[in-house]
Amino acid sequence: MTALPPLSMPPRLLMGPGPITVDPRVLQAMSTQLVGQFDPTMTAAMGDVMALYRTVFATANDQTFLVDGTSRAGIEAALVSLIEPGDPVLVPIFGRFGHLLVEIAERCGADVHTVEVPWGDVVPAEDVERAVRAVRPKVVAVVHGDTSTTMCQPLADIGAICRTYDALLYVDATASLGGNAFRTDDWGVDIATAGLQKCLGGPSGSAPITVSPRAVAVIEARKHVEAGIRDDGDTATGLRIASNYLDLAQVMDYWGPRRLNHHTEATSMLYAARECARLLVEEGLANAIDRHGLHGRAMLAGVEGLGLRVFGDVAHKMSNVVAVHIPDGVDGDWVRAALLTDYGIEIGTSFGPLHGKVWRIGTMGYNARRDAVMLTLAALEQALRSAGAQVLAGGGVGAAREVYEGGRP
Ligand SMILES: *Cc1c(COP(=O)(O)O)cnc(C)c1O
């Protein structure tokens, strides 16, 4: 094979539903040289990560750490570690990622029940309660913000229902964490997982997770000895967790005070995860949530100012992503390609029932910024015009500017 030049990627502004442009400070942290797995500076950095993510998840859970892998690794670790074959599991579904929870729970051998609403809505708490009363699930597994539809499921009532009926609550907070309120302890969430590539402003490849004491107890009861390596005796009463890599009992022993060797921690991703959370904590979580709210409102006003119709129940929309109907007669993929090649800006399409029907535009993490919003709206206006759509000149940037200037004309 002929010699290749060093890797070189074009500059892009990633304004889709994730991944997003990584904060340069996170890229810088990732280029830090490695230390050994049990070097005191490494274990101290692991401790930092645990403390930082307790703040990010708004929890006092000791067991707050990283699963190595993309967000899906965190989801799968939670479900495979909780669910034994035959366990009843309830999944409220309001978008693509609800179906993913069903798929994973089925692979764990769960007896899966669902409550489903049309895309663009959230699941009413009464419907969840009715299903919980009927199914008596061991686990309720639900997505917080589903990027496929942009909806954000209210969780406080679902948490209370789970406590009343003694079910464990698992939440996928990948898309919402850091840009929308998320309160693990106040809402009674037993396990929450996330990823870095949405509001946390990092690359994909690390899955922050927090596990409540009652979920820890369920998982610990399934803990098995790894032959010849562990010294804690086999006290397990449950069925062996059907994954080694994603066995949270072992991963917790690795992050815990005993530091039992499991995998080799993905050090560069840990540096990234640490910097993502450090930046959020430095900014203040409430400020970061306000920032996502402001830029999300500006983008929403902007797309409406361009005459685009917003998809779904706006009252329940995540702050960090908006879906808009592709106007009749406009080729959605052509516009996305024009944005990418002519302006270096990426926006998203969608899946399933929304494929080819909506674009999804994100304002999250490092890109929840006024210049990123303004550039995207200006470019979108021109790309729409190139595609033959009638658009009000300056309608997008003008409406967004009004949001930034507090509604002044
Ligand atoms: C984006 C997203 C994911 C992404 O999972 P990856 O494994 O990191 O690709 C998972 N869940 C939700 C709700 C998301 O929005």
The ligand as an SDF file (V2000), in Angstrom:
LIG
                    3D

 15 15  0  0  0  0  0  0  0  0999 V2000
  -27.3680    9.7440   21.1160 C   0  0  0  0  0  0  0  0  0  0  0  0
  -28.0130    8.7740   22.0340 C   0  0  0  0  0  0  0  0  0  0  0  0
  -27.4030    7.5530   22.3400 C   0  0  0  0  0  0  0  0  0  0  0  0
  -26.0990    7.2210   21.6760 C   0  0  0  0  0  0  0  0  0  0  0  0
  -25.5570    5.9790   21.9480 O   0  0  0  0  0  0  0  0  0  0  0  0
  -24.0830    5.6990   21.4180 P   0  0  0  0  0  0  0  0  0  0  0  0
  -23.8100    4.3080   21.8030 O   0  0  0  0  0  0  0  0  0  0  0  0
  -23.1620    6.6710   22.0740 O   0  0  0  0  0  0  0  0  0  0  0  0
  -24.1210    5.9120   19.9350 O   0  0  0  0  0  0  0  0  0  0  0  0
  -28.0160    6.7200   23.2560 C   0  0  0  0  0  0  0  0  0  0  0  0
  -29.2000    7.0620   23.8100 N   0  0  0  0  0  0  0  0  0  0  0  0
  -29.8210    8.2290   23.5130 C   0  0  0  0  0  0  0  0  0  0  0  0
  -31.1110    8.5620   24.1570 C   0  0  0  0  0  0  0  0  0  0  0  0
  -29.2420    9.1110   22.6110 C   0  0  0  0  0  0  0  0  0  0  0  0
  -29.8430   10.2460   22.2930 O   0  0  0  0  0  0  0  0  0  0  0  0
  1  2  1  0
  2  3  1  0
  2 14  2  0
  3  4  1  0
  3 10  2  0
  4  5  1  0
  5  6  1  0
  6  7  2  0
  6  8  1  0
  6  9  1  0
 10 11  1  0
 11 12  2  0
 12 13  1  0
 12 14  1  0
 14 15  1  0
M  END
$$$$
